[in-house]
Amino acid sequence: MIADEFLYKKDFETALFLRIAMETGIRSIDIPYIEWSCIHGRNVVLPEGKTGNIYRKVNGNYPQISRCSLRIIHLLYRKQKMIFTKSKEYYIHRIRRFWGTGEFSFHSFRYYRRKLEMGITNRNSGAKSDTSIVKKLKYLIKFQLDIKKVQSTQKM
């Protein structure tokens, strides 16, 4: 799992950047602007840079992060008094280099996160083939299940 690989390398900021993108669907341009004041329990209350509205999930709730991501935030804030110290481009460059393929699109995390929230349907209006979308969604779900599996083994 890519996020865990960054944790093993002690690159906590990049791991957190990737985890927040996967767990919340927040735009990559807005993730570095998350401050301690934006974290309310596991909820992230952050205004969108594009429209100024507060980020909300499809059901109207605030996006939530996992307990592991919250622990990383606590660690970074205690260590450096801020969560992110570098620009969006730095984190995306690190993730793309580690991913190792030209097919990686960071925007896909946001797109597929919203698809998951709205519910997966096999009927599409015809824009893309259903098989490619379903394959990517299955990959993202497997990726998130791997995160949960690692978190559950860490609790033991």
Secondary structure, DSSP 8 states (H G I E B T S, - for coil): -HHHHHHHTT-HHHHHHHHHHHHH---TTTGGG--GGGEETTEE--B-TTT--B---TTSS--B--HHHHHHHHHHHHHHSSS--S-HHHHHHHHHHHH--TT--THHHHHHHHHHHH---S---SSS-HHHHHHHHHHHHHHHHHHHHHHHHHH-
